[in-house]
Amino acid sequence: MIRSLLTTLFLATAATTTSAQETTEVIVEDVLTRWEAARTTVFDASEVDLPALQYIARPVIVFANSPNDPMFAEQMAFLAEESAALAARDVIIIVDTDPAAETPIREALRPRRFMLVLMDKDGRIAQRKPQPFEGREIWRAIDKMPLRQQELR
């Protein structure tokens, strides 16, 4: 009887784990599909899995403690101004304005208040900025990255 209960519990846990993995894969596929369809789409950190973007996109992650933060608004305006240039450089824009949500991205990068993080396609953090960073400065920084140099050749 105990063995039967343990087997049932194990199978239920395995099914839940498999279901969670399948859900995560669907969410990741959905984010990539949506990003491919519209490269200027802004994604919430809660729906993005950074390792799934490796060698596909360059994440630009904007953190703030509130969507009403003036620096956040200024940063988003800078990104909107240069959206075409950033899209051409495979940039995916990710925002996290809810510290209480404790997303895996926020836990990994540990921002304090406002912060912009620019990552390369290999997952390496290229730059962290505590102040808004103009879109033109972002794509110039990208153009200096080794992987971008390889893409241009």
ChimeraX attribute file (.defattr): number of C-alpha atoms within 10 A of each C-alpha:
attribute: neighborCount
match mode: 1-to-1
recipient: residues
	/A:1	6
	/A:2	7
	/A:3	8
	/A:4	9
	/A:5	10
	/A:6	11
	/A:7	12
	/A:8	12
	/A:9	12
	/A:10	12
	/A:11	12
	/A:12	12
	/A:13	12
	/A:14	12
	/A:15	12
	/A:16	12
	/A:17	12
	/A:18	12
	/A:19	12
	/A:20	12
	/A:21	12
	/A:22	12
	/A:23	12
	/A:24	15
	/A:25	14
	/A:26	12
	/A:27	15
	/A:28	19
	/A:29	14
	/A:30	14
	/A:31	21
	/A:32	19
	/A:33	12
	/A:34	15
	/A:35	20
	/A:36	14
	/A:37	10
	/A:38	11
	/A:39	20
	/A:40	21
	/A:41	16
	/A:42	17
	/A:43	17
	/A:44	17
	/A:45	23
	/A:46	16
	/A:47	14
	/A:48	22
	/A:49	16
	/A:50	18
	/A:51	12
	/A:52	15
	/A:53	18
	/A:54	16
	/A:55	13
	/A:56	15
	/A:57	22
	/A:58	26
	/A:59	21
	/A:60	23
	/A:61	24
	/A:62	24
	/A:63	29
	/A:64	22
	/A:65	17
	/A:66	15
	/A:67	14
	/A:68	10
	/A:69	15
	/A:70	13
	/A:71	19
	/A:72	24
	/A:73	15
	/A:74	15
	/A:75	21
	/A:76	19
	/A:77	15
	/A:78	18
	/A:79	22
	/A:80	14
	/A:81	14
	/A:82	17
	/A:83	20
	/A:84	13
	/A:85	16
	/A:86	24
	/A:87	20
	/A:88	11
	/A:89	17
	/A:90	21
	/A:91	27
	/A:92	24
	/A:93	25
	/A:94	22
	/A:95	21
	/A:96	24
	/A:97	20
	/A:98	17
	/A:99	16
	/A:100	7
	/A:101	12
	/A:102	14
	/A:103	16
	/A:104	14
	/A:105	19
	/A:106	19
	/A:107	11
	/A:108	9
	/A:109	14
	/A:110	12
	/A:111	20
	/A:112	12
	/A:113	15
	/A:114	21
	/A:115	23
	/A:116	22
	/A:117	19
	/A:118	22
	/A:119	23
	/A:120	23
	/A:121	22
	/A:122	14
	/A:123	17
	/A:124	11
	/A:125	15
	/A:126	13
	/A:127	14
	/A:128	17
	/A:129	12
	/A:130	14
	/A:131	13
	/A:132	20
	/A:133	19
	/A:134	16
	/A:135	20
	/A:136	16
	/A:137	12
	/A:138	19
	/A:139	19
	/A:140	12
	/A:141	14
	/A:142	23
	/A:143	15
	/A:144	10
	/A:145	15
	/A:146	11
	/A:147	14
	/A:148	17
	/A:149	11
	/A:150	8
	/A:151	9
	/A:152	8
	/A:153	5
